[in-house]
Amino acid sequence: VYLAYGERRFITIMFIAAVFLSSSILLAFFFPQVYSYASSSVQIDLRSSGSFGNPNEAGAAACVAVAIMFAMMMMRRRRIISLVALAAATAATMSTFSRGAIVILMVLCIAQIFISPGIGKLLALAVGPTLVVVIVAVVFRAATGTDGGGLERVQQRRVEALKNFLLGDTSDETTGGRTQLAKRGIEKWLENPLLGNGLGSLRKIGAELG
């Protein structure tokens, strides 16, 4: 998206697509019955996934939408509309309760300060950190509130895990085992960094990594 900042028409088309994507995720959050044909896990986990079959995939897509919203703002046209769309994309990401997607969202907001061109850095400096502060405040408020911020138990657990991760806890309970899996995967790769572990070894290595 950043490389295409000069292509106004391309960014505009992507912007429209991102708006529809974010809208579908938010629609599924407030009106889950609209997507009742999808996996029942969406209803059970109380995590929005929109037209995606998995909330984590929806969260990743919403992060892409956020990047597109930032790109649209750098075009110096329709910035108010872009800001509103950015807020919607941020809310869509949060509604998936995907810990990875929310962390990536915060990284994206901060990264805009460094990759935004020219005068856009000032706008990114104002918007990016503000969004990060709001996200962190929402997470900590929901995780520490006596009523859990009105969240269901599954949602509350994920928010608490995210809060602990932001405080530096990378245990399996907080990251769902992903940190340990990544570390062991790197160790396995370092054993054969050039030639790899051979064709057809994925299942064997996967079993060893648990």
C-alpha positions, 0 to 999 in steps of 0.5 A: 500500500505504501508503494502505491501512494502515488496511484490515487485511483488504485488507493481509492478502489482499495479504500472502498474495498476496505470500507466494505470489509470493515463494515462486514466485520462490525455488522457481524459483531452487532448482528451475528444472525446476519452471518448465521450460515457461517461457522457456528464457532463465530457464535460460540466464541462471540468473536466477530469474523464477518464474511471470514470463517475465522476471527483471526483471519478477519483481524488480519484483514482488518489490519490491512484495511487500517493500512489502506485508511492511512494511505488514503489520508496521505493523499490529502483528500477526504481526510475526514472520511478517511479518519472515520473509516480508520476508526471503523477499521480499528473497531473492526479489528478490536471486535475480532478479539484477535490478540495478534491482530490487535498487537499488529494494529498498534505496530501499524499505527506507530510505523506510520510515523516512520513510513509516511511521506512528507507532511503526512508524518505530522498527521501520522504523529497525531493519529497513530499514537492516539489510536495506540493510547486508546487501544491500550486504555480500552484493553486495560479498562476491560481487563481490570474493570469489575464488570469486565466492561460488559464482556462475555467470559471468552472475550474477557479471557482474551482481553486479560491475556492481551493485557498481560502480553502488553505488560511483558508476559509471553507465557503459553497461557498468554500467547496460546503457545505461539511464542514457544512454537516460534522459538522451537521452529527457529531452533529447528530451522537453525539445525539446517538453515541452508538445505532445510529438513527435507521434503515431506518432513513437515508432519514429523517436525510438527509432531515434534514441536507439539 
